[in-house]
């Protein structure tokens, strides 16, 4: 009979047994002593896939990337003290992006807090504003059956909330010393639990369908969505209705020849009369947060009378006009409202705006041919040569906004941390996600985002075909596009934060093949980059003082 080593502490044994019964398979561990009972037990059980990530901030985003792809809870384990606080940026991202994480934080016993003992902070409630549930476990040196039963309920509820409600939960676990004592057990002696999850289905609403059928201008706006959430057949039925206009974002992973994928191209520089023509009678939204500031400004000023949001968990009143939260998934709702007998309104809403969009595309192509070497021309070149099948992760700020201006192949899965829109964990998330997604992993990132998260490359789990494109414009290029006095003395130092760094030394330290270009032979270097074997970094330097002028002219020029 096979044997394995586990912690001698009953509380640790209980957590491992419940985690296994709940199929909490991926475990991301950062080093420490107080968490040794969990580290020993998880890492010695072949059921679990354990990862060792030293930097807790990177570890949390790494775990987020795994959960982003599996849509299943991933556990994080850290020691007591400030280690736990480094999880917070990823926890906030998971909270707003509906990504399930289970934080298992080791702690000192309660009587050791705030008495001057080492490596202690007030861990209870530390994430209270950005988690779905918190469980503070009990422990003592004897660990009675009564405590065992109390903690059982707490652990179960926390893991269930993370998996069912899709978000982060925190389980705080006090451990008494000794921490490293172990026992050897036979597999037949393991405790196993059985659980059932009951999920009630959504029932369609005939009144909702009637309101939908009567609306003559229906705007469907799709935010962040994982690939393959809406079937092609469903999209065909939806867009067969001429009163339906579908606007998608790059992060929606939706593709259809009657859907408009570049919102800002369509609505930038519209007149008041044109905005009134675009204003929908009924706005239907689903998916996560929206990147486009222009569509948010439009819908807040030209508000529709009816706004439905489809989401099984939550609905933000982003545009100040939410009238109905439909608690189901988008595929189920669309199938129910697009039954074979649903009515189709006579309308020119879709055809008119598709024609307008095609004109913008002509203006886009004409303008791109006329511009100097810049961020915009580089993104155009990248997506002209981009693989037809890939797993694309994008950093925030300029990167995601430039990408929104281009149509990507249907076989490209697109992800970006839009819950909090921070630059802090894009690379770590991409690495974690690449472990799960079988497609070619490509990260496109800005220079500040890359350098900020450079510890993301400090682990042993990066796939051998992992590719990174760094757009280096010597600082925070997004700030040159935003309003502000760019000639002020504080601007370059404290907003744009200019620098002269390159990634070559980091690439060498982390065993990446590295290439650099300032625009010369960009096409050939992109071809070589996409085809090369081994871990690759291509750093593309662009002119800091040219990029903003090129982009700011873009939206007026594409209308000419």
LINZI-V66944 format. One record per backbone hydrogen bond with DSSP energy under -1.0 kcal/mol. NH is the residue of the N-H (numbers start at 1). CO is the residue of the C=O. If there is no record, write none. Layout:
# LINZI-V66944
NH | CO
NH | CO
This chain:
# LINZI-V66944
4 | 185
6 | 183
8 | 181
13 | 9
14 | 10
15 | 11
16 | 12
17 | 13
18 | 14
19 | 15
20 | 16
21 | 17
22 | 18
23 | 20
24 | 19
25 | 23
27 | 49
28 | 75
29 | 51
30 | 77
36 | 33
39 | 35
40 | 36
41 | 37
42 | 38
43 | 39
44 | 40
45 | 42
48 | 45
49 | 25
51 | 27
53 | 29
59 | 55
60 | 56
61 | 57
62 | 58
63 | 59
64 | 60
65 | 61
66 | 62
67 | 63
68 | 64
69 | 65
70 | 66
71 | 67
74 | 100
75 | 26
76 | 102
77 | 28
78 | 104
84 | 81
87 | 84
88 | 85
91 | 87
92 | 88
93 | 89
94 | 90
95 | 91
96 | 92
97 | 93
99 | 94
102 | 74
103 | 169
104 | 76
105 | 171
106 | 78
107 | 173
112 | 109
113 | 110
123 | 121
126 | 123
128 | 125
130 | 127
132 | 168
135 | 170
137 | 172
148 | 144
149 | 145
150 | 146
151 | 147
152 | 148
153 | 149
154 | 150
155 | 151
156 | 152
157 | 153
158 | 154
159 | 155
160 | 156
161 | 157
162 | 158
163 | 159
164 | 160
165 | 161
167 | 162
169 | 101
170 | 133
171 | 103
172 | 135
173 | 105
175 | 107
183 | 6
185 | 4
187 | 2
189 | 186
190 | 187
209 | 205
210 | 206
211 | 207
212 | 208
213 | 209
214 | 210
215 | 211
218 | 243
219 | 282
220 | 245
221 | 284
222 | 247
223 | 286
225 | 251
235 | 231
236 | 232
237 | 233
238 | 234
239 | 235
241 | 238
244 | 241
245 | 218
247 | 220
248 | 260
252 | 249
253 | 250
259 | 256
260 | 246
266 | 262
267 | 263
268 | 264
270 | 267
275 | 271
276 | 272
277 | 273
278 | 274
279 | 275
281 | 217
282 | 217
283 | 306
284 | 219
285 | 308
286 | 221
288 | 224
296 | 292
297 | 293
298 | 294
299 | 295
300 | 296
301 | 297
302 | 298
306 | 281
308 | 283
309 | 324
310 | 285
311 | 326
318 | 316
320 | 317
323 | 307
324 | 307
326 | 309
328 | 326
333 | 329
334 | 330
335 | 331
336 | 332
337 | 333
338 | 334
342 | 339
350 | 242
352 | 348
353 | 349
354 | 350
355 | 351
356 | 352
357 | 353
358 | 354
359 | 355
360 | 356
361 | 357
362 | 358
363 | 359
364 | 360
365 | 361
366 | 362
367 | 363
368 | 364
369 | 365
370 | 367
378 | 374
379 | 375
380 | 376
381 | 377
382 | 378
383 | 379
384 | 380
385 | 381
390 | 411
391 | 440
392 | 413
393 | 442
394 | 415
395 | 444
401 | 397
402 | 398
403 | 399
404 | 400
405 | 402
406 | 403
412 | 409
413 | 390
415 | 392
418 | 416
429 | 425
430 | 426
431 | 427
432 | 428
433 | 429
434 | 430
436 | 433
437 | 433
442 | 391
443 | 467
444 | 393
445 | 469
447 | 471
450 | 446
451 | 447
452 | 448
453 | 449
454 | 451
456 | 453
457 | 454
458 | 455
459 | 457
466 | 463
467 | 441
468 | 536
469 | 443
470 | 538
471 | 445
472 | 540
476 | 496
477 | 475
479 | 476
480 | 477
482 | 478
486 | 484
488 | 485
494 | 490
495 | 491
496 | 491
498 | 492
499 | 474
507 | 503
508 | 504
509 | 505
510 | 506
511 | 508
512 | 507
513 | 535
515 | 537
517 | 539
522 | 519
525 | 521
526 | 522
527 | 523
528 | 524
529 | 525
530 | 526
531 | 527
532 | 528
536 | 466
537 | 513
538 | 468
539 | 515
540 | 470
541 | 517
542 | 472
546 | 543
547 | 543
550 | 546
551 | 547
552 | 548
553 | 549
557 | 553
558 | 554
560 | 557
